[in-house]
């Protein structure tokens, strides 16, 4: 066995594996042996220890029984005389005392019941201090406090008193062993007794020998412990406690009875406390960190308890020694086993080493298979392995020759393939450049097509609207109907164009997400109001179910609208005389929109291809219901862009259900441009352009919002700020009164239900104060009581949730009432910058019919010249124009002084990218899309912008 083999080869692994197995077996054996030995040893030790303690208690009881023979003899002698005192008793006691060992009897006596304590001969008493003279009793022994007398009198049997210290007499600790003297007819004659010094009892306890096979050690060592628990420096000791629980005998003399104390109570000792309440037993206790075993038993005669305390380490010492011996023996056996295993492994390793060496030579292109002949002749598995290895070496040698031949051919082939690959790389680079150029061309095409397609459609839709208005006055119903069909067809065609362009933008990666914050409930109401004509077309019924408080979303409102419009319009199209349901549920940070219908439904095959572009359920569906098959495709793409998903469930003939789940906040990585504002543009009917506040008029345009709901305060703040007001939100009415008295605002909105002072009290306080009574107060509450609010002086009463349209109209009315007409000379002047003649003519006619004075410029350059001669109230600007387009016009225009005074509204048909939108957002007040904005919306936007130009006067 070589050293390398042992360190790295199979032999080492075999030795390690067997060593680990042997160690595991040894460890398990040792543990089991230790546990069994420990359990057996403890059981034997506990049994012997308990027997020894009981034996010691029996010896103590025998001592007391022997001592008790003296008072018994005295009582028997007196019993011969009956109730009359024995006249020879004192002489008898005088002669008896010297015959008794001094350590067993300090004094002997008898006290008569029928005689007074101070009467002569009432208590013959002889002790060693006064012997041979009698001891004179100096107290009334009949008193109930005298235990030695009353104990046997009550028990009518042998009685052993509590230990006591005879101060002033013998001045030693002693115990009285007493016996009752009763006549034949049951009359109590008196008590006979003997005083026993505690020294003898303590000597007996100290000298108890205790054999538990622990080197025949004595129970007690003559070493005094250093603490009250008395275990320091002592492997084992015993002590005695009285019937009342006080220490009678203990290695620590400070714990015993003396002239100053009756001794320590057992409950004050850690081991003594364990014995309280039980006559005998054993337990484990920890004293000063040392685990110890205690055994105790109680003497039936005296009621005294003997306690033995031994260190657990001493008890377990033999077990530990036996375990260490087992470990040593096992270690010797283990090393012997490992040596044997190593030798066997080396014998098996030699053939494997030879095979390994042959493999190394083979890897270097050398062969010496003749060295394997001894192995090949073996009849075991190693022989088969050597034979197969030799055959393998021969095959490898032959294949190497073949590979060298092939390698020469491969080198030539690699040179050819490398040349082909280089040409392919050049072609791929060229194709990449062409693809990039094609993508740029496609993007430009999309932008141009957006403008070229939407511009004529805008003209068709606009002219049809104006013709409908003109023809309605002639009462030519057929003409109105035909024009309406043209208008509807134009809107439908524009919708198809928008779908195709949207899908193209999505596939080209040019569709972006523009986020804004908007109320979900108001958006749902707007969508359902808009879809109502389509619902009624097929005599359907629309049911909207909104669960709980839907709150707000920060997402792309336009895409959400188009998504829900697509689903609802599909439901209306494929359902006749049925029910269409829109369920909206807010689930934490997500909102689920479910559109269900009772229409024709779909099969599984139709559902599988439902979201493919230009594909409907099947050809028959296309022929019957029409459509491009793009709506659901775009809807799914929009869902994905907004961070959500769309699922469908359907059964043929039983309707369909589309489930849209969107996050309340669109993922930021998908958002190209974010406008974080309260979005109620369509709800308010126009853009909320802020009024430029100046210091002098700040109070006149400030609004105080009084509401205890933080969410309402935030919504009102953001909405009114976009309306052009400076907003102060206050959470209680009392603070609001103090504020408006110091800084009177333009108006106050007040909630009705608030803690402390409610809305009614606040309104009354405002109207009773002459300094602030003229401030308009708008009451807002979930409790509809408009009449009472108006009667108390409010200018308007709105119900929660706030309809921003209503609030906008109220504020506009208040602002209009205070507006001066000094700046109205150019209020209706408008500059239209548009190169398309039809669109220009149509827009001009539309605006002039509504009182606008329109100046037309065909491009940006002409518009700049027009601005040299007059100042319009607003500029309507197209972007795609010859000579100077809208972007160039904005750049040139904003170089002029006071350019920001005239609002610019962009009216375009092209799709804007992120950079273009960002540029226009900083240069204009609004962007309206041609064909998607009707004439009423344009007029409403113009009105709002013009009104915002006239600041409120003081």
SESEDO-671067 format. One line per 4 residues: number of its first residue (from 1); their letters; for each residue x, z, y of C-alpha. Coordinates in steps of 0.02 Angstrom, whole numbers. Layout:
BEGIN
NUM = a = X:Z:Y; ...
! end
This chain:
BEGIN
1 = xxxx = 0:0:0; 84:-58:160; 69:34:323; -12:-115:409
5 = xxxx = -144:-125:276; -188:58:295; -199:39:483; -295:-123:494
9 = xxxx = -359:-179:326; -500:-147:206; -405:0:131; -414:96:292
13 = xxxx = -600:62:308; -625:118:129; -524:277:156; -615:314:318
17 = xxxx = -787:284:239; -750:392:88; -671:527:197; -824:532:308
21 = xxxx = -937:541:155; -832:680:80; -830:775:245; -1018:757:259
25 = xxxx = -1044:822:81; -921:963:114; -1004:1009:278; -1177:1009:201
29 = xxxx = -1115:1112:54; -1031:1238:168; -1183:1253:280; -1302:1276:134
33 = xxxx = -1182:1399:51; -1161:1495:213; -1348:1503:243; -1384:1559:64
37 = xxxx = -1244:1688:66; -1293:1749:237; -1476:1768:187; -1431:1857:24
41 = xxxx = -1303:1970:108; -1422:2018:247; -1560:2057:124; -1444:2168:22
45 = xxxx = -1371:2250:176; -1542:2284:250; -1602:2359:85; -1449:2471:63
49 = xxxx = -1446:2520:246; -1629:2569:243; -1604:2666:81; -1455:2758:155
53 = xxxx = -1552:2806:311; -1697:2867:205; -1575:2965:96; -1498:3047:250
57 = xxxx = -1671:3093:314; -1710:3169:144; -1551:3276:153; -1603:3339:323
61 = xxxx = -1775:3379:257; -1697:3472:110; -1595:3576:231; -1750:3625:331
65 = xxxx = -1845:3662:171; -1706:3776:111; -1697:3865:279; -1886:3883:277
69 = xxxx = -1874:3995:123; -1820:4141:236; -1979:4143:345; -2082:4112:188
73 = xxxx = -2003:4264:103; -2030:4369:260; -2213:4316:270; -2238:4354:84
77 = xxxx = -2164:4530:104; -2280:4565:250; -2428:4499:152; -2406:4643:29
81 = xxxx = -2446:4764:170; -2599:4667:229; -2637:4671:415; -2538:4832:441
85 = xxxx = -2357:4805:497; -2224:4835:364; -2133:4991:423; -1974:4938:334
89 = xxxx = -1974:4761:405; -1840:4793:537; -1720:4869:410; -1753:4725:293
93 = xxxx = -1708:4598:428; -1552:4698:477; -1487:4692:300; -1540:4510:271
97 = xxxx = -1457:4430:424; -1273:4463:376; -1305:4390:204; -1353:4221:279
101 = xxxx = -1221:4093:334; -1200:4102:524; -1226:3915:544; -1392:3923:451
105 = xxxx = -1471:4075:535; -1444:4139:711; -1592:4258:708; -1742:4306:599
109 = xxxx = -1906:4385:652; -2090:4414:625; -2221:4434:764; -2388:4521:730
113 = xxxx = -2550:4448:792; -2649:4609:810; -2519:4700:917; -2480:4680:1101
117 = xxxx = -2313:4599:1134; -2243:4752:1226; -2302:4876:1093; -2165:4958:988
121 = xxxx = -2140:4865:825; -2247:4715:882; -2105:4593:843; -1962:4651:727
125 = xxxx = -1821:4531:784; -1640:4531:730; -1510:4405:797; -1321:4397:784
129 = xxxx = -1294:4436:968; -1376:4610:962; -1351:4651:776; -1364:4786:709
133 = xxxx = -1479:4832:853; -1648:4748:862; -1681:4619:996; -1816:4671:1119
137 = xxxx = -1950:4540:1159; -1973:4520:1345; -2122:4401:1353; -2294:4385:1281
141 = xxxx = -2270:4279:1127; -2460:4261:1111; -2455:4144:1261; -2506:3965:1219
145 = xxxx = -2341:3897:1287; -2244:3981:1146; -2232:3840:1020; -2140:3941:887
149 = xxxx = -2286:4062:874; -2438:3952:901; -2377:3803:800; -2394:3883:627
153 = xxxx = -2546:3980:684; -2636:3815:720; -2569:3715:573; -2576:3858:445
157 = xxxx = -2418:3782:369; -2229:3773:390; -2192:3723:569; -2029:3664:647
161 = xxxx = -2022:3676:836; -1950:3555:962; -1765:3589:994; -1735:3701:1144
165 = xxxx = -1591:3785:1236; -1596:3977:1228; -1538:4011:1406; -1502:4194:1445
169 = xxxx = -1508:4239:1260; -1395:4155:1135; -1355:4014:1260; -1354:3885:1122
173 = xxxx = -1467:3740:1072; -1575:3787:926; -1735:3752:832; -1859:3877:757
177 = xxxx = -1920:3858:578; -2082:3960:567; -2209:4003:435; -2385:4079:453
181 = xxxx = -2429:4247:373; -2612:4251:324; -2703:4388:226; -2802:4358:67
185 = xxxx = -2964:4359:163; -2898:4232:288; -2852:4347:432; -2700:4288:529
189 = xxxx = -2568:4425:519; -2427:4344:616; -2286:4217:621; -2120:4234:529
193 = xxxx = -1973:4128:583; -1789:4091:584; -1685:4021:728; -1571:3880:669
197 = xxxx = -1426:3820:777; -1430:3632:812; -1246:3627:777; -1277:3628:589
201 = xxxx = -1403:3487:601; -1285:3385:710; -1143:3414:587; -1254:3354:446
205 = xxxx = -1300:3195:543; -1119:3166:594; -1058:3184:414; -1183:3066:332
209 = xxxx = -1084:2946:222; -1149:2769:220; -1092:2642:91; -1147:2462:116
213 = xxxx = -993:2383:35; -911:2375:207; -743:2449:154; -835:2612:111
217 = xxxx = -841:2650:297; -926:2809:355; -1089:2795:445; -1020:2872:601
221 = xxxx = -849:2862:677; -790:3008:781; -782:2898:937; -888:2933:1087
225 = xxxx = -973:2780:1163; -947:2745:1346; -1126:2701:1397; -1299:2772:1375
229 = xxxx = -1334:2645:1240; -1179:2706:1154; -1112:2554:1063; -952:2513:1155
233 = xxxx = -803:2528:1038; -909:2580:887; -951:2469:740; -1085:2591:680
237 = xxxx = -1162:2758:725; -1319:2862:693; -1421:2983:797; -1574:3094:781
241 = xxxx = -1726:3108:895; -1858:3244:890; -2042:3230:858; -2072:3211:1046
245 = xxxx = -1944:3072:1060; -1797:3167:1136; -1618:3149:1073; -1570:3293:956
249 = xxxx = -1403:3226:893; -1299:3082:962; -1114:3034:971; -1134:3039:1160
253 = xxxx = -1157:3226:1200; -1223:3187:1375; -1380:3119:1295; -1419:3279:1197
257 = xxxx = -1510:3440:1240; -1412:3561:1351; -1440:3702:1476; -1492:3577:1612
261 = xxxx = -1598:3449:1521; -1701:3439:1363; -1610:3277:1317; -1633:3091:1344
265 = xxxx = -1797:3011:1294; -1778:2877:1160; -1874:2749:1266; -1729:2753:1388
269 = xxxx = -1611:2686:1255; -1612:2501:1211; -1608:2532:1024; -1716:2690:1034
273 = xxxx = -1856:2597:1125; -1869:2478:977; -1914:2622:860; -2055:2695:965
277 = xxxx = -2225:2684:880; -2164:2650:702; -2107:2777:573; -1979:2666:489
281 = xxxx = -1909:2491:495; -1766:2379:552; -1736:2260:698; -1605:2163:797
285 = xxxx = -1556:2216:972; -1425:2159:1097; -1325:2297:1183; -1195:2250:1315
289 = xxxx = -1191:2073:1245; -1163:2133:1065; -1294:2090:935; -1330:2244:829
293 = xxxx = -1443:2292:684; -1542:2454:689; -1628:2547:544; -1738:2701:563
297 = xxxx = -1849:2819:463; -1950:2977:502; -1941:3144:410; -2117:3194:353
301 = xxxx = -2077:3380:366; -2006:3387:543; -2067:3224:616; -1888:3190:673
305 = xxxx = -1826:3010:670; -1653:2960:606; -1584:2797:681; -1435:2699:617
309 = xxxx = -1352:2566:729; -1222:2443:660; -1140:2289:736; -1207:2126:665
313 = xxxx = -1030:2057:668; -976:2193:547; -1121:2155:432; -1082:1969:434
317 = xxxx = -893:1993:415; -887:1965:226; -995:1809:243; -877:1736:373
321 = xxxx = -725:1774:265; -806:1695:115; -851:1540:218; -672:1522:283
325 = xxxx = -608:1533:104; -732:1397:53; -674:1286:197; -491:1308:147
329 = xxxx = -527:1266:-35; -634:1115:16; -498:1052:135; -370:1053:-6
333 = xxxx = -491:959:-118; -530:835:22; -347:792:54; -319:771:-133
337 = xxxx = -469:655:-142; -407:554:6; -237:533:-75; -319:468:-235
341 = xxxx = -430:351:-135; -278:286:-39; -186:247:-200; -337:156:-275
345 = xxxx = -362:59:-114; -181:4:-111; -196:-66:-288; -349:-166:-239
349 = xxxx = -273:-218:-74; -119:-309:-144; -217:-463:-207; -315:-469:-45
353 = xxxx = -152:-460:53; -84:-606:-45; -241:-708:-10; -229:-661:174
357 = xxxx = -48:-721:180; -97:-886:98; -236:-907:229; -109:-879:368
361 = xxxx = 9:-1010:297; -138:-1129:277; -185:-1106:460; -6:-1159:506
365 = xxxx = -16:-1313:397; 88:-1242:254; 42:-1213:74; 120:-1108:-64
369 = xxxx = -20:-1099:-190; 101:-1071:-335; 113:-890:-278; -71:-871:-322
373 = xxxx = -46:-915:-507; -38:-731:-562; -202:-701:-474; -285:-857:-543
377 = xxxx = -250:-795:-720; -348:-635:-687; -520:-632:-766; -608:-533:-632
381 = xxxx = -686:-578:-464; -517:-581:-376; -457:-712:-501; -609:-820:-462
385 = xxxx = -576:-797:-277; -393:-851:-296; -445:-1004:-398; -573:-1057:-266
389 = xxxx = -446:-1027:-128; -321:-1142:-213; -453:-1279:-227; -500:-1255:-45
393 = xxxx = -319:-1273:9; -307:-1440:-82; -468:-1504:-2; -410:-1450:171
397 = xxxx = -244:-1539:148; -333:-1701:103; -453:-1687:250; -313:-1656:373
401 = xxxx = -238:-1822:327; -407:-1904:356; -430:-1813:522; -262:-1872:587
405 = xxxx = -317:-2048:555; -483:-2021:640; -400:-1934:787; -305:-2091:831
409 = xxxx = -467:-2190:838; -553:-2049:936; -422:-2050:1074; -456:-2232:1107
413 = xxxx = -644:-2200:1105; -628:-2054:1228; -538:-2165:1353; -679:-2290:1344
417 = xxxx = -815:-2156:1362; -723:-2077:1508; -725:-2242:1602; -912:-2262:1564
421 = xxxx = -944:-2085:1625; -852:-2114:1788; -958:-2268:1820; -1116:-2166:1778
425 = xxxx = -1065:-2030:1903; -1043:-2161:2039; -1214:-2233:1997; -1293:-2058:1997
429 = xxxx = -1221:-2020:2168; -1291:-2183:2233; -1460:-2145:2154; -1457:-1972:2232
433 = xxxx = -1427:-2045:2405; -1568:-2168:2377; -1684:-2027:2320; -1643:-1924:2475
437 = xxxx = -1674:-2075:2585; -1836:-2111:2492; -1893:-1931:2519; -1856:-1945:2705
441 = xxxx = -1951:-2109:2710; -2095:-2030:2616; -2101:-1883:2738; -2101:-2002:2887
445 = xxxx = -2234:-2108:2802; -2344:-1956:2773; -2329:-1905:2956; -2368:-2081:3018
449 = xxxx = -2509:-2108:2894; -2583:-1942:2945; -2591:-2006:3124; -2642:-2185:3084
453 = xxxx = -2782:-2137:2964; -2853:-1989:3058; -2852:-2071:3231; -2981:-2210:3189
457 = xxxx = -3081:-2087:3086; -3085:-1972:3236; -3153:-2114:3341; -3287:-2156:3212
461 = xxxx = -3343:-1975:3200; -3335:-1947:3389; -3430:-2105:3436; -3562:-2070:3305
465 = xxxx = -3588:-1896:3379; -3609:-1967:3554; -3724:-2107:3495; -3831:-1979:3403
469 = xxxx = -3850:-1880:3565; -3894:-2039:3664; -4016:-2108:3535; -4104:-1940:3510
473 = xxxx = -4175:-1961:3687; -4252:-2132:3640; -4348:-2057:3493; -4285:-2196:3380
477 = xxxx = -4284:-2096:3218; -4217:-2237:3109; -4068:-2262:3223; -4030:-2075:3226
481 = xxxx = -4039:-2074:3036; -3921:-2222:3021; -3797:-2146:3143; -3805:-1982:3050
485 = xxxx = -3761:-2076:2891; -3613:-2156:2980; -3558:-1985:3043; -3575:-1909:2870
489 = xxxx = -3482:-2053:2789; -3343:-2036:2916; -3329:-1849:2883; -3329:-1882:2696
493 = xxxx = -3195:-2015:2711; -3092:-1900:2821; -3107:-1765:2688; -3044:-1886:2555
497 = xxxx = -2899:-1937:2666; -2857:-1754:2700; -2860:-1716:2512; -2743:-1860:2472
501 = xxxx = -2624:-1815:2615; -2629:-1630:2567; -2585:-1669:2386; -2445:-1783:2444
505 = xxxx = -2376:-1648:2558; -2384:-1520:2417; -2292:-1634:2297; -2164:-1676:2431
509 = xxxx = -2136:-1491:2464; -2192:-1507:2646; -2348:-1401:2635; -2314:-1235:2720
513 = xxxx = -2406:-1070:2731; -2454:-999:2901; -2508:-818:2889; -2625:-723:3001
517 = xxxx = -2725:-563:2986; -2913:-586:2971; -3065:-491:2915; -3122:-539:2739
521 = xxxx = -3307:-499:2766; -3320:-605:2925; -3228:-748:2841; -3347:-745:2692
525 = xxxx = -3496:-746:2810; -3428:-895:2905; -3395:-992:2744; -3567:-956:2670
529 = xxxx = -3653:-1001:2834; -3559:-1167:2837; -3599:-1209:2656; -3786:-1173:2671
533 = xxxx = -3839:-1355:2705; -3749:-1410:2547; -3832:-1269:2450; -4005:-1323:2506
537 = xxxx = -3971:-1506:2470; -3999:-1481:2282; -4127:-1341:2309; -4004:-1208:2255
541 = xxxx = -3993:-1025:2304; -3831:-943:2363; -3805:-758:2323; -3658:-664:2401
545 = xxxx = -3606:-499:2325; -3468:-405:2417; -3419:-240:2335; -3354:-100:2447
549 = xxxx = -3249:-116:2603; -3157:-282:2592; -3041:-244:2738; -2919:-375:2802
553 = xxxx = -2797:-502:2729; -2633:-569:2795; -2631:-745:2725; -2664:-927:2768
557 = xxxx = -2845:-927:2825; -2859:-1117:2828; -2805:-1134:2648; -2918:-993:2593
561 = xxxx = -3065:-1077:2680; -3027:-1246:2601; -3005:-1165:2430; -3174:-1076:2436
565 = xxxx = -3260:-1228:2514; -3197:-1334:2368; -3263:-1212:2237; -3431:-1184:2323
569 = xxxx = -3458:-1370:2359; -3420:-1410:2176; -3544:-1278:2122; -3675:-1352:2239
573 = xxxx = -3638:-1529:2178; -3653:-1491:1992; -3804:-1373:2005; -3985:-1421:2040
577 = xxxx = -4122:-1293:2076; -4007:-1155:2016; -3911:-1005:2079; -3735:-1003:2150
581 = xxxx = -3652:-833:2161; -3500:-780:2261; -3432:-609:2209; -3293:-531:2314
585 = xxxx = -3205:-373:2256; -3052:-286:2330; -2937:-212:2197; -2799:-112:2281
589 = xxxx = -2681:-244:2353; -2774:-394:2281; -2944:-476:2314; -3043:-567:2180
593 = xxxx = -3162:-710:2228; -3279:-764:2088; -3386:-922:2111; -3520:-939:1975
597 = xxxx = -3656:-1069:1952; -3794:-1111:1830; -3753:-1297:1828; -3701:-1423:1696
601 = xxxx = -3549:-1327:1632; -3400:-1399:1538; -3328:-1414:1363; -3157:-1348:1311
605 = xxxx = -3086:-1524:1316; -3150:-1549:1494; -3076:-1381:1550; -2904:-1430:1482
609 = xxxx = -2887:-1576:1604; -2987:-1498:1746; -2841:-1467:1865; -2753:-1635:1840
613 = xxxx = -2751:-1742:1999; -2874:-1888:2014; -2962:-1823:1857; -3138:-1758:1835
617 = xxxx = -3224:-1692:1679; -3254:-1869:1611; -3300:-2044:1668; -3488:-2010:1664
621 = xxxx = -3466:-1863:1781; -3369:-1970:1904; -3502:-2106:1901; -3645:-1983:1927
625 = xxxx = -3570:-1859:2051; -3427:-1955:2134; -3270:-1877:2208; -3083:-1905:2194
629 = xxxx = -3043:-1765:2073; -2920:-1688:2196; -3017:-1534:2255; -2976:-1421:2108
633 = xxxx = -2797:-1484:2098; -2769:-1439:2281; -2861:-1274:2257; -2743:-1223:2116
637 = xxxx = -2590:-1273:2219; -2656:-1171:2366; -2683:-1019:2253; -2504:-1031:2192
641 = xxxx = -2438:-1050:2369; -2533:-893:2423; -2462:-794:2276; -2622:-794:2171
645 = xxxx = -2704:-881:2025; -2863:-971:1978; -2949:-962:1809; -3105:-1047:1742
649 = xxxx = -3236:-1000:1614; -3373:-1123:1567; -3499:-1168:1432; -3582:-1336:1422
653 = xxxx = -3759:-1327:1490; -3739:-1145:1548; -3639:-1160:1707; -3459:-1122:1759
657 = xxxx = -3364:-978:1835; -3204:-994:1938; -3103:-835:1967; -2979:-835:2112
661 = xxxx = -2863:-685:2129; -2756:-673:2287; -2642:-537:2357; -2700:-461:2521
665 = xxxx = -2529:-505:2592; -2456:-676:2550; -2279:-671:2476; -2154:-686:2618
669 = xxxx = -2043:-808:2522; -2187:-933:2523; -2225:-915:2709; -2151:-1045:2826
673 = xxxx = -2226:-987:2989; -2313:-821:3020; -2432:-781:3161; -2475:-599:3140
677 = xxxx = -2635:-578:3239; -2817:-535:3211; -2886:-705:3162; -3063:-732:3221
681 = xxxx = -3037:-902:3306; -3188:-983:3225; -3290:-824:3235; -3260:-814:3423
685 = xxxx = -3285:-1001:3444; -3118:-1030:3529; -2940:-976:3558; -2919:-802:3632
689 = xxxx = -2793:-841:3767; -2730:-680:3852; -2750:-651:4036; -2588:-626:4133
693 = xxxx = -2602:-448:4200; -2529:-396:4364; -2498:-219:4424; -2633:-221:4557
697 = xxxx = -2771:-273:4439; -2711:-187:4280; -2848:-55:4284; -2981:-187:4309
701 = xxxx = -2928:-274:4146; -2895:-118:4043; -3015:-67:3905; -3024:107:3831
705 = xxxx = -3072:111:3646; -3145:279:3591; -3155:295:3401; -3094:425:3275
709 = xxxx = -3061:293:3140; -2877:233:3151; -2920:68:3064; -3055:27:3193
713 = xxxx = -2936:73:3335; -2803:-46:3265; -2925:-191:3245; -3000:-167:3419
717 = xxxx = -2827:-153:3495; -2764:-314:3418; -2925:-410:3452; -2944:-356:3634
721 = xxxx = -2760:-384:3668; -2780:-564:3612; -2934:-572:3726; -2821:-533:3874
725 = xxxx = -2854:-348:3898; -2738:-200:3907; -2801:-80:3775; -2793:110:3767
729 = xxxx = -2857:188:3605; -2914:371:3608; -2975:465:3454; -3098:588:3535
733 = xxxx = -3223:580:3678; -3159:731:3775; -2984:658:3794; -3062:490:3839
737 = xxxx = -3160:569:3983; -3001:648:4053; -2910:482:4041; -3040:369:4124
741 = xxxx = -3063:493:4268; -2878:474:4306; -2864:286:4268; -3035:198:4277
745 = xxxx = -3033:48:4157; -3124:-118:4161; -3239:-61:4019; -3255:67:3879
749 = xxxx = -3304:42:3696; -3363:200:3613; -3408:248:3434; -3569:346:3412
753 = xxxx = -3524:463:3269; -3369:567:3313; -3320:750:3287; -3335:867:3435
757 = xxxx = -3417:767:3575; -3514:620:3500; -3547:451:3581; -3714:500:3660
761 = xxxx = -3637:652:3746; -3491:546:3806; -3607:412:3878; -3712:543:3967
765 = xxxx = -3555:625:4041; -3494:456:4106; -3660:414:4189; -3673:587:4270
769 = xxxx = -3501:573:4351; -3514:474:4516; -3329:427:4507; -3343:335:4341
773 = xxxx = -3529:300:4318; -3508:114:4361; -3385:84:4217; -3473:-22:4084
777 = xxxx = -3489:68:3917; -3513:-30:3756; -3582:77:3615; -3524:34:3438
781 = xxxx = -3595:119:3284; -3657:94:3107; -3821:173:3166; -3929:38:3247
785 = xxxx = -4011:118:3401; -3987:-11:3536; -4139:40:3639; -4078:219:3659
789 = xxxx = -3903:161:3704; -3966:42:3840; -4084:175:3904; -3941:297:3926
793 = xxxx = -3841:171:4027; -3736:72:3903; -3711:-112:3947; -3725:-161:3764
797 = xxxx = -3747:-82:3591; -3657:-165:3444; -3671:-117:3260; -3525:-90:3141
801 = xxxx = -3442:-187:3069; -3407:-262:3240; -3454:-445:3259; -3307:-508:3361
805 = xxxx = -3415:-653:3425; -3538:-530:3502; -3402:-421:3575; -3314:-574:3647
809 = xxxx = -3474:-633:3730; -3507:-461:3807; -3331:-448:3877; -3339:-628:3942
813 = xxxx = -3504:-588:4027; -3427:-436:4111; -3274:-537:4162; -3381:-680:4229
817 = xxxx = -3486:-561:4334; -3331:-500:4425; -3244:-669:4440; -3222:-744:4616
821 = xxxx = -3262:-927:4648; -3116:-951:4768; -3011:-1041:4636; -3149:-1149:4562
825 = xxxx = -3108:-1309:4659; -3006:-1379:4514; -3090:-1284:4371; -3165:-1443:4293
829 = xxxx = -3017:-1560:4319; -2936:-1616:4155; -2791:-1730:4111; -2812:-1826:3946
833 = xxxx = -2648:-1898:3878; -2696:-2022:3739; -2631:-2196:3695; -2775:-2248:3580
837 = xxxx = -2904:-2335:3691; -3054:-2297:3580; -3010:-2113:3564; -2973:-2102:3751
841 = xxxx = -3140:-2182:3797; -3238:-2076:3675; -3158:-1912:3729; -3178:-1954:3913
845 = xxxx = -3364:-1991:3892; -3389:-1833:3794; -3303:-1723:3924; -3385:-1810:4074
849 = xxxx = -3556:-1785:3996; -3518:-1599:4001; -3461:-1593:4182; -3275:-1622:4168
853 = xxxx = -3175:-1731:4288; -3061:-1829:4171; -2897:-1913:4220; -2822:-2023:4082
857 = xxxx = -2639:-2061:4049; -2587:-2179:3908; -2420:-2092:3872; -2312:-1946:3923
861 = xxxx = -2224:-2039:4063; -2388:-2089:4145; -2450:-1910:4127; -2300:-1843:4223
865 = xxxx = -2339:-1966:4363; -2521:-1910:4366; -2465:-1729:4385; -2376:-1777:4546
869 = xxxx = -2544:-1813:4630; -2658:-1672:4565; -2660:-1509:4468; -2784:-1508:4322
873 = xxxx = -2862:-1354:4245; -2805:-1405:4071; -2708:-1543:3984; -2768:-1624:3821
877 = xxxx = -2613:-1699:3740; -2590:-1820:3595; -2419:-1816:3508; -2394:-1992:3438
881 = xxxx = -2379:-2109:3589; -2267:-2253:3643; -2133:-2244:3776; -2139:-2051:3789
885 = xxxx = -2222:-1953:3648; -2301:-1780:3662; -2143:-1685:3614; -2040:-1771:3750
889 = xxxx = -2180:-1742:3876; -2182:-1555:3840; -1994:-1543:3860; -1998:-1633:4028
893 = xxxx = -2155:-1545:4090; -2090:-1369:4061; -1938:-1404:4169; -2056:-1405:4319
897 = xxxx = -2089:-1245:4419; -2252:-1152:4381; -2278:-1261:4227; -2346:-1114:4128
901 = xxxx = -2500:-1104:4243; -2585:-1254:4161; -2638:-1229:3979; -2597:-1374:3862
905 = xxxx = -2703:-1409:3709; -2627:-1526:3579; -2753:-1644:3497; -2664:-1737:3357
909 = xxxx = -2693:-1818:3188; -2519:-1794:3115; -2466:-1655:2997; -2337:-1544:3079
913 = xxxx = -2186:-1469:2995; -2120:-1294:3026; -2003:-1340:3169; -2136:-1443:3257
917 = xxxx = -2263:-1302:3245; -2138:-1176:3311; -2097:-1289:3458; -2281:-1320:3501
921 = xxxx = -2324:-1136:3483; -2203:-1095:3623; -2258:-1240:3735; -2448:-1249:3714
925 = xxxx = -2599:-1135:3695; -2682:-1220:3545; -2666:-1361:3419; -2825:-1451:3366
929 = xxxx = -2828:-1579:3226; -2916:-1743:3257; -3063:-1773:3142; -3068:-1591:3088
933 = xxxx = -3130:-1526:3257; -3300:-1579:3322; -3345:-1603:3505; -3429:-1434:3522
937 = xxxx = -3272:-1344:3464; -3163:-1441:3587; -3280:-1401:3731; -3287:-1218:3681
941 = xxxx = -3096:-1208:3678; -3086:-1290:3850; -3212:-1169:3922; -3117:-1019:3857
945 = xxxx = -2951:-1079:3927; -3024:-1117:4098; -3109:-948:4109; -2946:-860:4065
949 = xxxx = -2859:-942:4213; -2961:-848:4345; -2900:-668:4354; -3023:-529:4396
953 = xx = -3019:-478:4577; -3018:-299:4643
! end
